Amino acid sequence: MNEEYKREHVFGLDYGTSDFKFGPITLGEVPEVVENRGYFVDSSSLMSRLMGVRKEIVVGRDVPMFLESREELAKRMVYPMRNGIIPKDDERAWKVIEELTKYALEIFAPEYDDFQGFYAVASISVVAPRYMYERLFEVFKEMNRGRVLIRAATIIPQPLAVAIAHKTPTCTVVESGHGNTQVCPISMYPVRDAVIALNRGGDAANILTAEILKDAGYGDLAKEESLVRKIKEEIGLLPRNLSEAIQFAKSNPDKVRASLKIPGTRVKIDLEDLSWTRFLIGEYVFNPGHEIFQSYFARGMPRPGDVKIGDTYFYGMMDMAEAVITSVEKCPIELQPYLYSKILLSGGNFGWRIPRGLESVATTADLKSKEMLVEKGIENVEVVVTGDPKFSVWKGCIVYGYAVPIDYEWRWERMEGWMNVA
Amino acid sequence: MLRDSGPCIRVVCKLRSGDSDVEALFRALEAGEWKLAGPKLSKGEFEAEILSSSLEGDEVIFSLRSANPEVLEDFSRAAIRECWYIEVHYHLRAEAAEKAAENLGIKLGEKRVFRIKEFGVQLKVESFPAARALTISYRVGWGELNRNVMKKIHEKLINTKSPKSLLDRIMGWMK
């Protein structure tokens, strides 16, 4: 096996909390994306046998074709990475990871004879414990039962992948996906003792969007999670200053009015005089402690709570700037200015846009974060939203796999290098 | 699902082992008026990004967003001074992939590798039907660059050549 072969067969696998992004180096800049979930089919049922369903578990794009009632959905659908951590003994979750990995590799594994497996670079949460690394390597070994799909593998934390993709050795990475947010200072390697995890991501904004839809008379739609997510992405706005944005919306209702038609359906949503609530969606991601959200909590909307998973605390209500400051202040004082001077925002939760006509009140994730940090007295802040924030982890996996030579073997003490699994 | 249907072009510069290095390559690009700023290179309105380089320093990957064949050729002409050869990779998705497959006379519906000779250069074409993706790569050196092969292949894959109107053709013939 030579270096040239490896460079042509690097394969990135980003196990996000909601989406699984994957693909070989040959895909260019955009990976394939499927939901990080698996559906356990009731293979004992008569209908399954009649229909010739042989699979125990379905992943990828075929999942919607096997869905049953809502009650069954809750029992049979497994989202293995909801918090970024899979419990050691959660065999169903590990089974989903195994199936998803196989699904991804088989889409791209070439049929020619001289194919001897991919060089797989996987990326998982920075708070993932060591047993997840061990188990994932086991999963990769399992992939080679029939034919060799993986020659060697390595695993890197998601924030490090972001830093690699942007060639920034000293920075603070804020990775915010569907289920959680990781704030991780990086000084060549992730400063693990300084990592702050938040128990909220895009899903928190989805929950608020569902409440807004209920208030606007669309309670029936609020139950459909993927639809709510789509509505959030279409109508949600991030305010520069929430009070001023609401005031603007109330005095300029036509400029802020949100009306949306779901393609391929008869569903049309119009928030009418509640269109000002569009600004709440973005604010909630950055600052759920704002007093305006109390009324939602009082009416039963779940408050993002502090939880302990494994050895890691996930904070629920800490605002985004506070999380960055708390994380950076755990690092040596000499390093802190450098960490503030390069903050990389990555993940689908930072893709806020400014619609035309709302430039004075709406903002983007980088500007919002910078303003919040400046308000708390931090100087010389530079915040950047990574290009294609959803894919920067996958891109980092590809860059890492390409650069690390094949003879650099995995070392547990440094958690880097290639583990031969073939 | 997110799809990028625009072409993504990567240029892989294979450096001459022993007597060239990454810094020499950057100097050659600067001599070709490509300005280097951090991981980005620019010339006028066009940009390239340094995507990665091998730890051995024998190979550098650049990503070009521009679908302009002149830019691709200009960039490669500057880089080839320090390179053993250059590999060009096209990563096409969705409609762009289907169009390129049609232009090359192949079908996207089958996962396989095709070897196709165009303008004296061997193209390696990999199709991934499940992802509606097509990857095309080929190698060039001085000789191919001097024959404007890159531009011709680019036009074949992306179909950028502006079709002449009937009037243009008639007038051209009359001249």
Interface residues (C-beta under 8 A of the other chain):
Chain A: E3 R7 G23 T26 L27 G28 E29 V30 E32 V33 I107 F108 P110 E111 Y112 H166 K167 K390 I398 V399 Y402 A403 V404 P405
Chain B: M1 L2 R3 D4 C8 R10 G38 P39 I50 L51 S52 S53 S54 L55 E56 E59 I61 S63 H89 H91 R93 K111 R112 V113 E126 F128 A130 A131 A133 T135
